[in-house]
Amino acid sequence: MLSNDQMLDNEMYEHHFFEVEKNHDLIRIDKFLLLRISNTTRTKIQKSISAGNVFCNNSLVKSNYKVKPNDKISIRFEYEPYNKEIIPENIPLDVVFEDNDIVIINKPSNMVVHPSYGHYSGTLIHALLHRFKDIKVNNDNQRPGLVHRLDKNTTGLIVIARNEDALTYLSAQFASRTIKRTYVALVWGDVKEEKGTITGNIGRNKKNRKIMTVFQDENEGKHAVTHYEVLERFRYVTLVKCHLETGRTHQIRVHMKHIGHPLFNDNEYGGDKILRGTTFSKYKQFVQNCFQILPRQALHATNLSLRHPKNDELVSFQVDLPADLHNVVDRWRKYVYHQLQ
């Protein structure tokens, strides 16, 4: 089963971040926040402070704290519990496999897996409930049959349970790390080693709770291990295969950034800028064109292996790269080939 830290932190809170200007006057933090956040009240802000949801320079503060120049302020407002009825929607799905126990979906980009604040419709769950009306596994009213997930703009394979027994069986495999998941990613830079393992505890970034970070202190974050292997080199970017030993939020994205190789066009982890290459205008235009073709992080869940809930038989599934990622990889291949001629 997914942990609360993995699934709910972004969905339970509305986050705001501020850095106090160098010449700012000393004023109470509740007044400062009231002036900065639209459509809110002093009562709401004070309630958030009392609940321990306001931080200054990563430390909790009280209402009478006076902000100082260069202070870094963060506040989060807790949402009311999300419990909206899910109305099934007729959204096309790429079904790789289905039987009475499991469904394997090849998820497209720009699709959120389950309903949450800001994503009231158009999710994978909405589509599944229309296509498979028997998926009524109530491990969570908003996530029937769900045992893992993919980021909104990560494509590829995801498994859904169709009954309680299958849900329990699959959840146990994820907990024991026996389900095998392989991803293909295009990352910035020429990855030095042909194969490698990235080990580093992952937790929410203290300055920006919407992204993750690797902590040096073993007492912070959660243990995470990613194995990678180079598939193809394109001088300025590298195509790699990643195998997850653990399943932390944004694991591949944050681990690859941690070793200096952010995913190509990953706007949350700095990959949406030209990080390697030349200063030639033609090269810059080439990269920008690639960004337009692939307007998301270059990450695809290509392989999934698990024990089937019915008979414990090992079953494996594989899907090709989606068109956007395939086209960008092919463009890089041709670009490097022409440079070497």
C-alpha positions in Angstrom: 0.0 0.0 0.0 1.2 3.5 -0.6 2.3 5.5 2.5 0.6 8.7 3.5 3.9 10.5 2.8 4.0 9.2 -0.7 0.4 10.0 -1.6 -1.2 12.6 0.5 1.2 15.4 1.5 0.7 17.5 -1.7 -3.0 16.7 -1.8 -3.8 17.6 1.8 -2.3 21.1 1.7 -2.2 24.3 -0.3 1.4 25.5 -0.2 2.8 29.1 -0.4 6.5 30.2 -0.2 7.9 33.7 0.2 11.3 35.3 0.7 11.3 38.6 2.5 12.9 41.5 0.6 16.2 42.9 1.8 14.7 46.3 2.9 11.4 45.0 4.3 10.0 46.5 7.5 9.7 44.3 10.6 6.0 43.2 10.8 4.2 40.4 12.4 4.2 37.2 10.3 0.4 36.9 10.3 0.1 40.5 8.8 2.9 39.7 6.3 1.1 36.6 5.1 -2.3 38.4 4.9 -0.8 41.0 2.6 0.8 38.4 0.4 -1.9 35.7 0.0 -5.1 36.7 -1.9 -8.5 35.4 -0.9 -7.6 34.6 2.7 -8.3 35.9 6.2 -6.3 36.6 9.3 -8.3 33.9 11.1 -7.3 31.3 8.5 -3.7 32.3 8.7 -3.6 32.2 12.5 -5.3 28.8 12.5 -2.6 27.6 10.2 0.1 29.0 12.6 -1.6 27.3 15.6 -1.7 24.0 13.7 2.1 24.1 13.2 1.9 24.8 9.4 3.9 28.0 9.2 7.7 28.0 9.0 10.4 30.6 9.0 13.8 29.4 7.8 12.6 25.8 8.4 11.5 26.6 12.0 8.0 26.8 13.4 6.9 30.3 14.4 4.1 31.9 16.4 1.7 34.7 15.3 3.7 37.4 17.0 6.9 36.5 15.2 8.2 39.6 13.2 9.6 38.8 9.8 13.1 40.1 9.0 14.8 40.8 5.7 15.8 37.6 3.8 13.6 35.4 5.9 12.2 32.4 4.0 8.6 31.9 4.9 6.4 28.9 4.1 2.8 28.3 4.9 0.4 25.5 4.1 -3.4 25.5 4.5 -5.0 22.2 5.2 -7.8 21.2 2.9 -11.0 19.8 4.1 -11.1 16.0 3.6 -11.5 15.2 0.0 -14.5 12.9 -0.5 -16.2 13.8 -3.7 -18.1 11.2 -5.6 -16.2 9.8 -8.6 -18.3 10.0 -11.7 -17.0 7.4 -14.3 -15.8 9.0 -17.5 -15.5 7.6 -21.0 -11.8 8.2 -21.5 -9.9 6.0 -23.9 -7.4 3.6 -22.2 -4.5 1.6 -23.6 -5.2 -1.8 -21.9 -2.2 -4.0 -22.2 -3.7 -6.9 -20.2 -6.9 -7.7 -18.3 -8.5 -10.7 -16.6 -10.7 -11.1 -13.6 -8.0 -10.1 -11.1 -5.8 -7.4 -12.6 -5.7 -4.8 -15.3 -2.4 -3.5 -16.8 -2.6 0.0 -18.3 -0.1 1.8 -20.5 -0.7 5.3 -19.0 -0.3 8.3 -21.3 1.3 11.6 -20.3 -0.8 14.4 -18.8 -3.1 12.0 -16.9 -3.3 12.1 -13.1 -3.7 8.6 -11.6 -6.4 9.4 -9.0 -8.6 12.3 -8.0 -7.2 15.0 -5.7 -7.5 18.7 -5.1 -7.2 20.4 -8.5 -7.9 17.1 -10.3 -11.6 16.5 -10.0 -12.0 14.7 -13.3 -10.1 13.1 -16.2 -8.0 10.8 -14.0 -7.1 7.2 -14.6 -9.5 6.2 -11.9 -12.4 8.0 -13.6 -11.5 6.1 -16.8 -11.1 2.7 -15.1 -14.5 2.9 -13.4 -16.2 3.5 -16.7 -14.3 0.7 -18.5 -14.3 -1.8 -15.7 -17.4 -1.3 -13.6 -16.5 -4.1 -11.2 -13.5 -2.3 -9.8 -15.0 -1.4 -6.4 -12.1 -2.3 -4.2 -12.4 0.2 -1.3 -8.9 0.4 0.0 -9.6 4.1 -0.4 -12.8 5.6 -1.7 -10.8 7.8 -4.1 -8.4 5.1 -5.2 -10.2 1.8 -5.9 -7.8 -1.0 -6.8 -4.8 1.3 -6.7 -1.5 -0.2 -5.3 1.0 2.2 -6.9 1.0 5.2 -9.2 2.9 7.2 -11.8 3.5 10.9 -11.9 1.1 12.9 -14.1 3.6 13.3 -16.9 5.3 9.9 -16.6 4.1 7.4 -19.1 4.0 3.6 -19.0 2.8 0.5 -17.1 0.6 0.5 -14.1 -1.3 -2.4 -12.5 -4.7 -2.2 -11.0 -6.4 -4.7 -8.7 -10.0 -5.8 -9.6 -10.9 -7.4 -6.3 -9.9 -7.4 -2.6 -7.8 -10.6 -2.8 -5.8 -9.2 -5.8 -5.3 -5.9 -3.9 -4.0 -7.7 -0.8 -1.7 -9.9 -2.9 -0.3 -7.1 -5.0 0.2 -4.8 -2.0 2.2 -7.5 -0.3 4.5 -7.8 -3.3 5.1 -4.0 -3.3 5.8 -4.1 0.4 8.3 -6.9 0.0 9.8 -5.3 -3.1 9.3 -8.3 -5.3 7.5 -6.5 -8.1 10.0 -5.5 -10.7 9.7 -2.1 -12.4 12.0 -0.8 -15.2 12.0 2.7 -16.6 13.7 4.3 -19.5 14.8 7.9 -19.0 16.7 10.5 -21.1 19.0 12.5 -18.8 21.2 15.5 -19.2 25.0 14.9 -19.4 27.2 12.0 -20.4 26.8 9.5 -17.5 30.2 8.3 -16.6 29.7 4.7 -15.5 28.0 2.1 -17.7 26.1 0.8 -14.7 25.6 2.2 -11.2 23.5 2.3 -8.1 22.2 5.4 -6.4 21.4 5.1 -2.7 20.1 8.1 -0.8 17.2 8.8 1.6 14.4 10.7 -0.1 12.0 13.1 1.6 10.1 16.3 0.9 12.3 19.3 0.3 12.2 21.6 3.4 11.9 24.7 1.3 9.5 23.5 -1.3 7.2 20.7 -0.2 6.0 20.0 -3.7 9.4 18.4 -4.7 11.6 15.8 -3.1 15.3 15.8 -2.2 18.1 13.5 -1.1 19.1 13.8 2.5 22.7 13.1 3.7 21.4 12.5 7.2 20.3 8.9 7.4 17.7 9.9 10.0 15.8 12.1 7.5 13.7 10.9 4.5 13.2 7.3 3.5 15.7 4.7 2.3 15.7 4.6 -1.5 17.8 2.7 -4.1 17.8 3.1 -7.8 19.9 0.9 -10.2 20.7 2.4 -13.6 22.4 1.2 -16.9 23.4 3.2 -19.9 21.5 2.3 -23.1 22.8 4.9 -25.5 25.0 8.0 -25.4 24.3 11.2 -27.3 27.3 13.3 -26.0 25.1 15.9 -24.2 22.3 13.6 -23.0 22.2 9.9 -22.1 19.5 7.3 -22.5 19.4 5.1 -19.4 17.4 2.2 -18.0 16.5 2.4 -14.3 15.3 -0.3 -12.0 13.6 0.6 -8.8 14.5 -1.3 -5.7 12.3 1.0 -3.6 9.3 3.1 -4.6 9.6 6.6 -3.3 7.8 9.7 -4.8 9.8 11.1 -7.8 12.5 8.6 -7.0 14.2 8.4 -10.4 13.8 12.1 -11.0 15.4 13.1 -7.7 18.1 10.4 -7.7 19.3 11.3 -11.2 19.4 15.0 -10.3 21.3 14.1 -7.2 24.2 12.6 -9.2 24.2 15.5 -11.6 22.0 14.2 -14.4 18.4 15.7 -14.2 15.8 14.2 -16.6 15.5 15.9 -19.9 12.8 18.6 -19.7 11.9 17.9 -16.1 10.7 21.3 -15.0 10.5 20.5 -11.3 14.1 19.3 -11.0 15.9 21.7 -13.4 15.9 19.6 -16.5 13.9 22.1 -18.6 17.0 24.2 -19.3 20.0 23.6 -21.5 22.4 22.0 -19.0 24.9 20.5 -21.4 26.1 21.3 -24.9 27.4 24.2 -27.0 26.5 27.9 -27.2 25.7 27.7 -30.9 22.2 29.1 -31.8 21.4 26.1 -34.0 22.0 23.8 -31.0 19.8 25.9 -28.7 17.1 25.8 -31.3 17.5 22.0 -31.6 17.0 21.6 -27.9 14.0 23.9 -27.7 12.4 22.0 -30.5 12.9 18.8 -28.5 11.3 20.4 -25.5 8.3 21.3 -27.6 8.0 17.7 -28.9 8.4 16.3 -25.4 6.7 18.9 -23.1 7.3 16.8 -20.0 10.0 14.8 -18.1 11.6 12.1 -20.3 10.5 9.1 -18.2 8.6 6.0 -19.2 7.7 2.8 -17.3 8.6 0.2 -19.9 8.6 -3.1 -18.0 6.5 -4.6 -15.1 6.9 -8.1 -13.6 4.8 -9.5 -10.8 3.3 -12.7 -9.4 -0.3 -13.1 -10.5 -2.8 -13.1 -7.6 -4.7 -16.1 -8.8 -1.9 -18.7 -9.3 1.4 -17.0 -8.1 2.7 -17.3 -11.7 5.3 -14.8 -12.7 3.9 -12.5 -15.5 5.8 -9.8 -17.3 4.7 -6.9 -19.5 6.6 -4.5 -21.7 5.6 -1.5 -23.8 7.5 0.6 -26.3 8.5 4.2 -25.8 5.7 6.6 -26.5 5.9 8.6 -29.7 7.0 11.9 -28.0 10.0 10.3 -26.2 10.8 8.0 -29.2 10.9 11.0 -31.5 13.2 13.0 -29.2 15.6 10.1 -28.7 15.7 9.6 -32.5 16.4 13.3 -33.0 19.3 13.2 -30.6 20.7 10.1 -32.3 20.6 11.9 -35.7 22.0 15.1 -34.3 25.1 13.4 -32.8 25.5 11.3 -36.0 25.7 14.4 -38.2 28.1 16.1 -35.8 30.5 13.2 -36.1 30.5 13.2 -39.9 
